[in-house]
Amino acid sequence: MSAGEALDRFLTRRWKRSWADARLAIHQRRVAINGQVSKRYHVRLRAEDLITLDGVVVEDGVDDGVVLCHKPLGYACSHEAKHQPLLYDLVPGALAHPDLQAAGRLDRDTTGLLVLTIDGPLIQRLTAPKNRCRKRYRLRYQGVLASDSVLRVAQGLQLTDDPLPCLPAELIVQALPTGGGHATLVLAEGRFHQVKRMILALGGEVTQLHRERIGGLELPADLAAGAMRPATAQECAALLTKVPSATAWPPLPDGTEHPDAST
């Protein structure tokens, strides 16, 4: 186990039962640390601690509480059978867990890096707009984007169907002479169909969309489409790393510095 891991998390991931089940077992005095019963959910464990449940040793193993997935085309991030084929059907048996959830969804026709985890706080850190976790998308589009697209996105694009402007974002466009082109978009939030809606507001239409980075973590090269594996400690740290913008942000319309200019 990782030094400092909470007892309830260790039991949840190794017992392959829900957080509620693990905490109930602790509350019922069925869990012991080195032979001493503990009723404290969040007691921090040491690497050498021995955990037992109902007198049986709970063996440690690879920390699979955070799983990296290369989402393939055509799968829905849903648990509902009516939305088949489902991303969760691709989870290998060894990684299956009742509390495993995606930290933000990717559309059925979107591919790329997705994080699945049993950790609610991690989901919040990766998805809550206030945390500004940057996610980088690579896309193809058809049509002609407005000439001021980069500036509008940097200042916070206003969508016609949303009263709140998007958070300032970073857009790099490679237009093709024949029309359409490629683009990279870095967002610090995840609204419904946001990338597609932003490109539509700029005059184009997304035809292919791929997420290649979350935080400071690039989609691992060894992760083929449809594959999943536990994240390493280094990869978990990279997920939460704040990545500086590559853009020299223009000032806002009122002349003040862009809020992301120093990050």
Backbone as CSV, one residue per row, in Angstrom:
resi,resn,N_x,N_y,N_z,CA_x,CA_y,CA_z,C_x,C_y,C_z
1,MET,0.843,-1.198,0.000,0.000,0.000,0.000,0.873,1.240,0.000
2,SER,0.335,2.343,-0.443,1.072,3.592,-0.394,1.095,4.096,1.039
3,ALA,2.269,4.509,1.490,2.367,5.062,2.832,1.444,6.266,2.939
4,GLY,0.621,6.293,3.981,-0.298,7.409,4.177,-1.675,7.171,3.600
5,GLU,-1.903,6.019,2.954,-3.233,5.728,2.418,-4.220,5.526,3.564
6,ALA,-5.433,6.057,3.398,-6.455,5.917,4.433,-6.968,4.479,4.473
7,LEU,-7.345,4.024,5.677,-7.824,2.663,5.860,-9.040,2.365,4.984
8,ASP,-10.001,3.292,4.937,-11.212,3.010,4.153,-10.902,2.900,2.661
9,ARG,-9.950,3.703,2.170,-9.601,3.609,0.744,-8.905,2.286,0.453
10,PHE,-7.984,1.906,1.314,-7.294,0.628,1.116,-8.288,-0.520,1.065
11,LEU,-9.205,-0.543,2.019,-10.170,-1.636,2.076,-11.113,-1.590,0.872
12,THR,-11.518,-0.398,0.470,-12.412,-0.258,-0.680,-11.788,-0.822,-1.940
13,ARG,-10.548,-0.453,-2.229,-9.921,-0.889,-3.484,-9.488,-2.343,-3.443
14,ARG,-9.063,-2.867,-2.291,-8.585,-4.239,-2.248,-9.707,-5.252,-2.038
15,TRP,-10.764,-4.865,-1.359,-11.906,-5.750,-1.113,-12.841,-5.782,-2.312
16,LYS,-12.721,-4.770,-3.193,-13.566,-4.625,-4.374,-15.045,-4.502,-4.002
17,ARG,-15.285,-3.808,-2.923,-16.641,-3.483,-2.509,-16.753,-1.968,-2.419
18,SER,-17.965,-1.453,-2.253,-18.184,-0.011,-2.262,-17.579,0.658,-1.035
19,TRP,-17.416,1.982,-1.146,-16.971,2.762,0.014,-17.912,2.532,1.192
20,ALA,-19.213,2.503,0.922,-20.192,2.319,1.999,-19.985,0.977,2.693
21,ASP,-19.729,-0.083,1.909,-19.499,-1.405,2.492,-18.230,-1.416,3.340
22,ALA,-17.173,-0.789,2.820,-15.907,-0.766,3.550,-16.049,-0.019,4.867
23,ARG,-16.707,1.125,4.840,-16.862,1.919,6.066,-17.781,1.227,7.065
24,LEU,-18.793,0.521,6.566,-19.668,-0.227,7.475,-18.886,-1.337,8.170
25,ALA,-18.022,-2.014,7.419,-17.206,-3.074,8.018,-16.290,-2.514,9.106
26,ILE,-15.710,-1.337,8.846,-14.863,-0.693,9.859,-15.693,-0.322,11.075
27,HIS,-16.854,0.264,10.837,-17.751,0.667,11.930,-18.175,-0.541,12.764
28,GLN,-18.348,-1.682,12.131,-18.778,-2.885,12.840,-17.618,-3.608,13.518
29,ARG,-16.429,-2.999,13.516,-15.253,-3.541,14.201,-14.803,-4.873,13.581
30,ARG,-14.951,-4.979,12.274,-14.534,-6.193,11.577,-13.136,-6.049,10.973
31,VAL,-12.574,-4.845,11.062,-11.293,-4.559,10.430,-10.253,-4.264,11.502
32,ALA,-9.071,-4.870,11.339,-7.990,-4.657,12.307,-6.706,-4.283,11.585
33,ILE,-5.889,-3.484,12.269,-4.568,-3.093,11.775,-3.549,-3.711,12.723
34,ASN,-2.749,-4.614,12.212,-1.747,-5.310,13.025,-2.370,-5.932,14.274
35,GLY,-3.556,-6.492,14.099,-4.223,-7.177,15.201,-5.074,-6.297,16.094
36,GLN,-5.039,-4.994,15.887,-5.803,-4.057,16.705,-7.001,-3.540,15.914
37,VAL,-8.198,-3.780,16.432,-9.410,-3.320,15.757,-9.413,-1.795,15.658
38,SER,-9.823,-1.278,14.496,-9.895,0.169,14.297,-11.282,0.554,13.811
39,LYS,-11.831,1.597,14.404,-13.116,2.133,13.948,-12.936,3.475,13.238
40,ARG,-11.699,3.846,12.992,-11.401,5.124,12.341,-11.221,4.900,10.840
41,TYR,-12.109,5.503,10.057,-12.069,5.330,8.612,-10.767,5.863,8.013
42,HIS,-10.338,7.031,8.493,-9.282,7.766,7.818,-7.916,7.616,8.479
43,VAL,-7.748,6.615,9.348,-6.429,6.393,9.914,-5.443,6.107,8.784
44,ARG,-4.279,6.719,8.848,-3.298,6.594,7.771,-2.410,5.378,8.003
45,LEU,-2.247,4.592,6.968,-1.528,3.339,7.069,-0.055,3.505,6.708
46,ARG,0.753,2.594,7.246,2.154,2.501,6.870,2.323,1.333,5.908
47,ALA,3.399,1.374,5.138,3.613,0.338,4.137,3.697,-1.051,4.751
48,GLU,4.159,-1.137,5.986,4.346,-2.447,6.613,3.127,-2.933,7.396
49,ASP,2.052,-2.136,7.455,0.878,-2.524,8.236,0.182,-3.742,7.623
50,LEU,-0.382,-4.569,8.508,-1.127,-5.760,8.089,-2.600,-5.533,8.398
51,ILE,-3.436,-5.604,7.366,-4.865,-5.344,7.508,-5.622,-6.669,7.423
52,THR,-6.539,-6.863,8.351,-7.386,-8.054,8.301,-8.854,-7.651,8.320
53,LEU,-9.661,-8.455,7.646,-11.114,-8.285,7.620,-11.727,-9.611,8.060
54,ASP,-12.467,-9.560,9.147,-13.035,-10.785,9.729,-11.949,-11.820,9.981
55,GLY,-10.785,-11.338,10.386,-9.681,-12.225,10.726,-8.868,-12.707,9.551
56,VAL,-9.249,-12.343,8.331,-8.539,-12.774,7.122,-7.705,-11.620,6.585
57,VAL,-6.450,-11.924,6.271,-5.557,-10.870,5.777,-6.056,-10.337,4.433
58,VAL,-6.097,-9.018,4.318,-6.407,-8.364,3.046,-5.078,-8.062,2.368
59,GLU,-4.757,-8.848,1.375,-3.465,-8.698,0.697,-3.409,-7.385,-0.066
60,ASP,-2.225,-6.779,-0.030,-2.034,-5.562,-0.810,-1.727,-5.935,-2.258
61,GLY,-1.777,-4.953,-3.132,-1.478,-5.147,-4.543,-1.314,-3.809,-5.209
62,VAL,-1.206,-3.833,-6.513,-1.074,-2.585,-7.276,-2.245,-1.666,-6.960
63,ASP,-1.957,-0.393,-6.739,-3.025,0.577,-6.482,-3.792,0.809,-7.781
64,ASP,-4.982,0.223,-7.872,-5.809,0.387,-9.064,-7.014,1.282,-8.797
65,GLY,-6.870,2.180,-7.815,-7.945,3.119,-7.519,-8.066,4.227,-8.542
66,VAL,-7.024,4.400,-9.374,-7.039,5.366,-10.475,-6.632,4.610,-11.734
67,VAL,-7.490,4.619,-12.725,-7.276,3.848,-13.955,-7.217,4.795,-15.151
68,LEU,-6.217,4.608,-15.991,-6.112,5.375,-17.229,-6.732,4.578,-18.365
69,CYS,-7.500,5.264,-19.183,-8.204,4.621,-20.291,-7.968,5.412,-21.574
70,HIS,-7.723,4.681,-22.656,-7.711,5.291,-23.987,-9.065,4.972,-24.594
71,LYS,-9.993,5.923,-24.471,-11.355,5.679,-24.924,-11.390,5.524,-26.451
72,PRO,-11.987,4.429,-26.915,-12.117,4.246,-28.362,-13.387,4.897,-28.903
73,LEU,-13.440,4.986,-30.197,-14.605,5.557,-30.872,-15.820,4.651,-30.679
74,GLY,-16.978,5.280,-30.473,-18.235,4.545,-30.481,-18.767,4.107,-29.140
75,TYR,-18.017,4.293,-28.066,-18.459,3.849,-26.744,-18.994,5.020,-25.926
76,ALA,-20.040,4.754,-25.155,-20.679,5.769,-24.329,-20.167,5.678,-22.891
77,CYS,-19.918,6.823,-22.271,-19.516,6.873,-20.859,-20.777,6.818,-20.000
78,SER,-21.391,5.669,-19.959,-22.679,5.499,-19.296,-22.754,4.108,-18.693
79,HIS,-23.616,3.992,-17.672,-23.887,2.683,-17.068,-25.211,2.112,-17.571
80,GLU,-25.941,2.869,-18.392,-27.270,2.449,-18.814,-27.201,1.569,-20.060
81,ALA,-27.860,0.399,-19.972,-27.804,-0.578,-21.063,-28.311,-0.001,-22.378
82,LYS,-29.255,0.939,-22.308,-29.827,1.507,-23.541,-28.809,2.297,-24.342
83,HIS,-27.664,2.637,-23.736,-26.649,3.417,-24.419,-25.518,2.547,-24.977
84,GLN,-25.686,1.245,-24.963,-24.635,0.350,-25.458,-24.202,0.700,-26.884
85,PRO,-22.886,0.441,-27.174,-21.871,-0.168,-26.323,-21.350,0.806,-25.259
86,LEU,-21.018,0.253,-24.086,-20.645,1.062,-22.927,-19.144,0.977,-22.644
87,LEU,-18.584,2.102,-22.264,-17.175,2.147,-21.893,-16.881,1.176,-20.753
88,TYR,-17.803,1.099,-19.784,-17.540,0.279,-18.603,-17.504,-1.208,-18.931
89,ASP,-18.031,-1.609,-20.083,-17.933,-3.003,-20.501,-16.507,-3.359,-20.902
90,LEU,-15.677,-2.349,-21.140,-14.295,-2.581,-21.522,-13.365,-2.737,-20.326
91,VAL,-13.867,-2.443,-19.126,-13.012,-2.520,-17.930,-12.626,-3.974,-17.688
92,PRO,-11.320,-4.284,-17.641,-10.905,-5.664,-17.369,-11.414,-6.124,-16.000
93,GLY,-11.662,-7.414,-15.869,-12.196,-7.950,-14.622,-11.359,-7.585,-13.411
94,ALA,-10.036,-7.576,-13.567,-9.155,-7.278,-12.434,-9.286,-5.837,-11.964
95,LEU,-9.796,-4.954,-12.835,-9.931,-3.533,-12.475,-11.367,-3.161,-12.150
96,ALA,-12.303,-4.085,-12.325,-13.720,-3.782,-12.089,-13.957,-3.443,-10.629
97,HIS,-14.798,-2.443,-10.406,-15.111,-2.001,-9.042,-16.473,-1.311,-9.075
98,PRO,-17.321,-1.543,-8.074,-18.658,-0.934,-8.098,-18.655,0.587,-8.041
99,ASP,-17.596,1.185,-7.515,-17.540,2.648,-7.401,-16.659,3.299,-8.464
100,LEU,-16.230,2.542,-9.467,-15.375,3.106,-10.505,-16.194,4.025,-11.408
101,GLN,-15.763,5.293,-11.497,-16.479,6.297,-12.287,-15.502,7.106,-13.130
102,ALA,-15.964,7.563,-14.274,-15.143,8.417,-15.126,-15.108,9.828,-14.564
103,ALA,-13.928,10.417,-14.580,-13.765,11.807,-14.152,-14.057,12.709,-15.343
104,GLY,-15.346,12.920,-15.587,-15.766,13.665,-16.763,-15.978,12.714,-17.923
105,ARG,-16.921,13.035,-18.793,-17.263,12.153,-19.900,-16.644,12.622,-21.203
106,LEU,-16.483,11.681,-22.093,-16.169,11.985,-23.485,-17.334,11.476,-24.323
107,ASP,-17.725,12.246,-25.335,-18.830,11.841,-26.190,-18.527,10.518,-26.896
108,ARG,-19.566,9.867,-27.365,-19.423,8.591,-28.059,-18.456,8.696,-29.242
109,ASP,-18.486,9.846,-29.937,-17.636,10.012,-31.112,-16.321,10.725,-30.803
110,THR,-15.950,10.767,-29.517,-14.688,11.376,-29.099,-13.777,10.294,-28.531
111,THR,-12.501,10.374,-28.853,-11.522,9.400,-28.387,-10.531,10.079,-27.443
112,GLY,-9.689,9.265,-26.810,-8.584,9.835,-26.062,-8.534,9.505,-24.593
113,LEU,-7.768,10.298,-23.861,-7.441,10.042,-22.460,-8.650,10.269,-21.560
114,LEU,-8.928,9.274,-20.740,-10.018,9.338,-19.780,-9.519,8.722,-18.482
115,VAL,-9.889,9.325,-17.362,-9.507,8.809,-16.044,-10.731,8.208,-15.379
116,LEU,-10.606,6.973,-14.924,-11.646,6.327,-14.139,-11.087,6.118,-12.733
117,THR,-11.882,6.355,-11.719,-11.363,6.279,-10.362,-12.472,5.977,-9.360
118,ILE,-12.063,5.472,-8.210,-12.987,5.276,-7.092,-12.956,6.480,-6.165
119,ASP,-12.097,7.453,-6.453,-11.869,8.593,-5.562,-12.707,9.804,-5.960
120,GLY,-13.759,10.086,-5.214,-14.599,11.247,-5.489,-13.841,12.561,-5.483
121,PRO,-12.970,12.810,-4.481,-12.214,14.076,-4.471,-11.353,14.261,-5.715
122,LEU,-10.804,13.175,-6.256,-10.000,13.302,-7.474,-10.880,13.718,-8.648
123,ILE,-12.076,13.154,-8.727,-13.004,13.553,-9.786,-13.290,15.049,-9.701
124,GLN,-13.515,15.547,-8.486,-13.769,16.977,-8.308,-12.563,17.813,-8.730
125,ARG,-11.365,17.375,-8.379,-10.172,18.147,-8.719,-9.953,18.203,-10.227
126,LEU,-10.366,17.149,-10.922,-10.153,17.109,-12.369,-11.275,17.759,-13.163
127,THR,-12.453,17.910,-12.552,-13.609,18.371,-13.320,-14.196,19.702,-12.863
128,ALA,-14.037,20.097,-11.614,-14.654,21.335,-11.127,-14.012,22.548,-11.805
129,PRO,-14.805,23.434,-12.425,-14.238,24.600,-13.114,-13.325,25.448,-12.235
130,LYS,-13.631,25.535,-10.927,-12.820,26.377,-10.037,-11.377,25.880,-9.940
131,ASN,-11.146,24.590,-10.228,-9.797,24.030,-10.147,-8.995,24.244,-11.421
132,ARG,-9.674,24.616,-12.498,-9.014,24.954,-13.762,-7.994,23.914,-14.204
133,CYS,-8.388,22.651,-14.161,-7.534,21.587,-14.692,-7.592,21.642,-16.211
134,ARG,-6.465,21.913,-16.832,-6.432,22.066,-18.283,-6.508,20.702,-18.980
135,LYS,-7.294,20.668,-20.028,-7.413,19.474,-20.860,-7.198,19.884,-22.308
136,ARG,-6.335,19.148,-22.979,-5.977,19.525,-24.348,-6.619,18.561,-25.344
137,TYR,-7.290,19.152,-26.335,-7.983,18.386,-27.368,-7.356,18.685,-28.731
138,ARG,-7.274,17.664,-29.543,-6.864,17.826,-30.927,-8.078,17.514,-31.796
139,LEU,-8.335,18.328,-32.786,-9.564,18.144,-33.563,-9.351,18.462,-35.036
140,ARG,-10.278,17.923,-35.826,-10.406,18.307,-37.227,-11.756,18.991,-37.377
141,TYR,-11.808,19.955,-38.264,-13.067,20.670,-38.474,-13.255,20.953,-39.955
142,GLN,-14.492,21.198,-40.321,-14.801,21.657,-41.672,-15.414,23.041,-41.575
143,GLY,-15.342,23.782,-42.660,-15.816,25.158,-42.636,-14.667,26.129,-42.475
144,VAL,-15.002,27.398,-42.292,-14.005,28.462,-42.134,-14.238,29.151,-40.801
145,LEU,-13.225,29.116,-39.921,-13.351,29.758,-38.618,-13.196,31.270,-38.751
146,ALA,-13.853,31.999,-37.880,-13.766,33.464,-37.878,-12.310,33.898,-37.704
147,SER,-11.974,35.015,-38.325,-10.584,35.487,-38.294,-10.115,35.853,-36.888
148,ASP,-11.063,36.185,-35.998,-10.688,36.561,-34.642,-10.942,35.417,-33.640
149,SER,-10.967,34.189,-34.138,-11.303,33.044,-33.288,-10.371,32.898,-32.098
150,VAL,-9.069,33.019,-32.331,-8.095,32.827,-31.252,-8.308,33.857,-30.148
151,LEU,-8.517,35.109,-30.525,-8.729,36.168,-29.541,-10.025,35.955,-28.760
152,ARG,-11.096,35.611,-29.465,-12.390,35.407,-28.794,-12.324,34.262,-27.795
153,VAL,-11.639,33.196,-28.165,-11.495,32.056,-27.252,-10.644,32.449,-26.048
154,ALA,-9.581,33.215,-26.278,-8.701,33.634,-25.186,-9.405,34.563,-24.210
155,GLN,-10.369,35.321,-24.704,-11.076,36.271,-23.847,-12.286,35.650,-23.156
156,GLY,-12.656,34.455,-23.562,-13.833,33.797,-22.991,-14.975,33.834,-23.983
157,LEU,-15.095,32.813,-24.784,-16.066,32.791,-25.890,-17.495,32.757,-25.365
158,GLN,-18.329,33.582,-25.939,-19.753,33.587,-25.595,-20.496,32.671,-26.558
159,LEU,-21.153,31.644,-26.007,-21.955,30.730,-26.809,-23.374,31.265,-26.908
160,THR,-24.009,31.072,-28.033,-25.354,31.625,-28.243,-26.395,30.965,-27.353
161,ASP,-26.145,29.720,-26.933,-27.140,28.999,-26.133,-26.754,28.895,-24.660
162,ASP,-25.853,29.767,-24.204,-25.401,29.725,-22.812,-25.221,31.154,-22.308
163,PRO,-25.873,31.521,-21.202,-25.757,32.897,-20.721,-24.381,33.244,-20.159
164,LEU,-23.633,32.225,-19.723,-22.309,32.475,-19.160,-21.234,32.236,-20.211
165,PRO,-20.310,33.171,-20.388,-19.228,32.943,-21.342,-18.324,31.813,-20.859
166,CYS,-17.685,31.158,-21.781,-16.727,30.115,-21.426,-15.543,30.731,-20.686
167,LEU,-14.886,29.918,-19.876,-13.640,30.380,-19.274,-12.619,30.623,-20.386
168,PRO,-11.704,31.566,-20.180,-10.667,31.792,-21.182,-9.963,30.485,-21.527
169,ALA,-9.703,30.271,-22.795,-9.106,29.027,-23.274,-8.056,29.353,-24.325
170,GLU,-7.404,28.317,-24.799,-6.302,28.481,-25.748,-6.621,27.726,-27.035
171,LEU,-6.589,28.423,-28.144,-6.892,27.826,-29.445,-5.733,28.051,-30.400
172,ILE,-5.303,26.972,-31.032,-4.287,27.043,-32.090,-4.912,26.438,-33.337
173,VAL,-4.909,27.178,-34.437,-5.594,26.748,-35.652,-4.591,26.544,-36.778
174,GLN,-4.775,25.436,-37.504,-4.007,25.177,-38.722,-5.015,24.982,-39.855
175,ALA,-5.397,26.085,-40.469,-6.390,26.029,-41.538,-5.771,25.484,-42.814
176,LEU,-6.571,24.769,-43.575,-6.115,24.238,-44.853,-6.581,25.140,-45.989
177,PRO,-5.785,25.290,-47.042,-6.171,26.164,-48.163,-7.489,25.738,-48.805
178,THR,-7.793,24.461,-48.727,-9.003,23.948,-49.362,-10.239,24.048,-48.460
179,GLY,-10.057,24.616,-47.263,-11.156,24.713,-46.311,-11.014,23.704,-45.197
180,GLY,-11.584,24.041,-44.045,-11.436,23.167,-42.889,-10.014,23.216,-42.367
181,GLY,-9.681,22.262,-41.508,-8.327,22.245,-40.977,-8.240,21.470,-39.680
182,HIS,-7.116,21.689,-39.000,-6.850,21.054,-37.713,-6.755,22.151,-36.656
183,ALA,-7.036,21.792,-35.413,-6.918,22.762,-34.329,-6.600,22.044,-33.032
184,THR,-6.003,22.776,-32.127,-5.765,22.313,-30.764,-6.478,23.279,-29.832
185,LEU,-7.217,22.734,-28.894,-7.981,23.559,-27.961,-7.690,23.093,-26.547
186,VAL,-7.299,24.028,-25.687,-7.012,23.725,-24.286,-8.068,24.408,-23.427
187,LEU,-8.827,23.608,-22.706,-9.925,24.106,-21.881,-9.632,23.889,-20.406
188,ALA,-10.219,24.737,-19.571,-10.110,24.581,-18.124,-11.477,24.291,-17.509
189,GLU,-12.401,23.809,-18.326,-13.738,23.436,-17.862,-14.272,22.382,-18.817
190,GLY,-15.439,21.828,-18.508,-15.970,20.766,-19.348,-17.475,20.834,-19.478
191,ARG,-17.966,21.817,-20.184,-19.407,21.930,-20.405,-19.888,20.889,-21.419
192,PHE,-21.182,20.709,-21.486,-21.794,19.733,-22.383,-21.412,20.036,-23.826
193,HIS,-20.769,19.080,-24.499,-20.376,19.215,-25.909,-19.611,20.521,-26.140
194,GLN,-18.778,20.923,-25.182,-18.204,22.264,-25.241,-17.325,22.504,-26.460
195,VAL,-16.435,21.574,-26.758,-15.537,21.793,-27.901,-16.341,21.966,-29.193
196,LYS,-17.314,21.097,-29.392,-18.132,21.165,-30.612,-18.915,22.471,-30.667
197,ARG,-19.451,22.893,-29.533,-20.242,24.130,-29.510,-19.360,25.351,-29.746
198,MET,-18.135,25.329,-29.220,-17.230,26.460,-29.423,-16.834,26.577,-30.887
199,ILE,-16.469,25.467,-31.500,-16.074,25.514,-32.907,-17.255,25.930,-33.776
200,LEU,-18.454,25.461,-33.427,-19.656,25.851,-34.168,-19.881,27.357,-34.066
201,ALA,-19.672,27.924,-32.853,-19.856,29.366,-32.658,-18.836,30.175,-33.452
202,LEU,-17.716,29.534,-33.796,-16.661,30.229,-34.537,-16.790,30.035,-36.047
203,GLY,-17.802,29.260,-36.459,-18.058,29.106,-37.879,-17.694,27.758,-38.467
204,GLY,-17.245,26.818,-37.652,-16.843,25.516,-38.165,-17.689,24.391,-37.589
205,GLU,-17.345,23.170,-37.943,-18.021,21.983,-37.432,-16.978,20.909,-37.163
206,VAL,-16.943,20.391,-35.952,-15.973,19.364,-35.584,-16.323,18.063,-36.293
207,THR,-15.333,17.458,-36.934,-15.536,16.168,-37.602,-14.742,15.052,-36.924
208,GLN,-13.782,15.409,-36.092,-12.996,14.408,-35.368,-12.448,15.081,-34.114
209,LEU,-12.547,14.369,-32.967,-12.142,14.977,-31.698,-11.418,13.948,-30.842
210,HIS,-10.288,14.364,-30.290,-9.433,13.473,-29.511,-8.835,14.247,-28.338
211,ARG,-8.967,13.712,-27.113,-8.331,14.364,-25.957,-6.983,13.707,-25.709
212,GLU,-5.933,14.523,-25.711,-4.590,13.973,-25.610,-3.885,14.318,-24.308
213,ARG,-4.467,15.182,-23.471,-3.792,15.499,-22.213,-4.794,15.962,-21.172
214,ILE,-4.567,15.561,-19.918,-5.300,16.066,-18.758,-4.262,16.545,-17.762
215,GLY,-4.381,17.809,-17.328,-3.362,18.353,-16.444,-2.016,18.294,-17.130
216,GLY,-1.043,17.671,-16.460,0.284,17.518,-17.058,0.519,16.137,-17.619
217,LEU,-0.537,15.330,-17.724,-0.381,13.952,-18.189,-0.816,13.799,-19.639
218,GLU,0.126,13.407,-20.494,-0.181,13.083,-21.875,-0.736,11.659,-21.942
219,LEU,-1.579,11.392,-22.913,-2.048,10.031,-23.139,-0.832,9.127,-23.318
220,PRO,-0.657,8.129,-22.433,0.537,7.276,-22.528,0.635,6.577,-23.879
221,ALA,1.830,6.543,-24.422,2.041,5.946,-25.741,1.775,4.444,-25.737
222,ASP,1.869,3.820,-24.553,1.671,2.368,-24.486,0.205,1.979,-24.303
223,LEU,-0.689,2.961,-24.322,-2.103,2.691,-24.073,-2.861,2.721,-25.404
224,ALA,-3.143,1.554,-25.945,-3.843,1.461,-27.226,-5.316,1.788,-27.041
225,ALA,-5.988,2.132,-28.126,-7.421,2.430,-28.062,-8.170,1.238,-27.472
226,GLY,-8.983,1.517,-26.439,-9.749,0.477,-25.770,-9.054,-0.127,-24.568
227,ALA,-7.778,0.210,-24.379,-7.009,-0.367,-23.269,-7.142,0.470,-22.009
228,MET,-6.969,-0.185,-20.866,-6.982,0.461,-19.557,-5.896,-0.162,-18.687
229,ARG,-5.347,0.638,-17.775,-4.401,0.114,-16.789,-4.349,1.073,-15.606
230,PRO,-3.888,0.578,-14.430,-3.752,1.468,-13.284,-2.734,2.567,-13.560
231,ALA,-3.008,3.754,-13.057,-2.063,4.860,-13.172,-0.948,4.684,-12.161
232,THR,0.264,5.026,-12.540,1.377,5.001,-11.602,1.303,6.225,-10.693
233,ALA,2.084,6.208,-9.607,2.117,7.358,-8.708,2.573,8.612,-9.446
234,GLN,3.527,8.448,-10.365,4.026,9.596,-11.136,2.938,10.137,-12.063
235,GLU,2.160,9.255,-12.647,1.082,9.700,-13.536,-0.025,10.391,-12.755
236,CYS,-0.329,9.903,-11.560,-1.333,10.572,-10.719,-0.874,11.979,-10.367
237,ALA,0.421,12.130,-10.070,0.954,13.456,-9.757,0.876,14.367,-10.978
238,ALA,1.169,13.810,-12.157,1.124,14.609,-13.384,-0.292,15.088,-13.684
239,LEU,-1.292,14.266,-13.382,-2.687,14.665,-13.608,-3.006,15.970,-12.893
240,LEU,-2.434,16.151,-11.717,-2.761,17.302,-10.885,-1.763,18.445,-11.031
241,THR,-0.837,18.291,-11.983,0.151,19.343,-12.213,-0.459,20.470,-13.027
242,LYS,-0.278,21.690,-12.583,-0.765,22.840,-13.349,0.208,23.143,-14.479
243,VAL,-0.312,23.140,-15.692,0.526,23.343,-16.868,0.419,24.781,-17.332
244,PRO,1.559,25.475,-17.445,1.502,26.858,-17.936,0.947,26.917,-19.348
245,SER,0.300,28.010,-19.661,-0.216,28.205,-21.010,0.927,28.440,-21.977
246,ALA,0.747,27.933,-23.195,1.745,28.166,-24.241,1.457,29.454,-25.001
247,THR,0.371,30.104,-24.653,-0.064,31.288,-25.392,0.367,32.577,-24.694
248,ALA,0.804,33.543,-25.482,1.004,34.887,-24.952,-0.368,35.546,-24.952
249,TRP,-1.070,35.446,-23.827,-2.462,35.876,-23.780,-2.603,37.375,-24.059
250,PRO,-3.511,37.740,-24.927,-3.766,39.164,-25.172,-4.506,39.762,-23.984
251,PRO,-4.420,41.077,-23.798,-5.181,41.686,-22.713,-6.675,41.592,-22.971
252,LEU,-7.445,41.664,-21.901,-8.896,41.647,-22.021,-9.383,42.978,-22.597
253,PRO,-10.658,43.028,-23.026,-11.158,44.253,-23.664,-11.003,45.503,-22.807
254,ASP,-11.030,45.346,-21.463,-10.896,46.528,-20.610,-9.437,46.899,-20.353
255,GLY,-8.509,46.167,-20.987,-7.094,46.488,-20.853,-6.387,45.775,-19.730
256,THR,-7.110,45.030,-18.907,-6.491,44.320,-17.802,-5.823,43.050,-18.292
257,GLU,-4.909,42.536,-17.435,-4.182,41.323,-17.806,-5.124,40.127,-17.828
258,HIS,-4.874,39.244,-18.781,-5.641,38.014,-18.868,-5.455,37.217,-17.578
259,PRO,-6.516,36.626,-16.997,-6.385,35.924,-15.725,-5.455,34.719,-15.772
260,ASP,-5.173,34.175,-16.949,-4.292,33.027,-17.055,-2.883,33.426,-17.538
261,ALA,-2.629,34.706,-17.640,-1.380,35.157,-18.240,-0.173,34.743,-17.420
262,SER,-0.318,34.575,-16.105,0.814,34.265,-15.256,0.860,32.817,-14.825
263,THR,-0.048,31.974,-15.353,-0.085,30.559,-14.928,0.686,29.670,-15.885
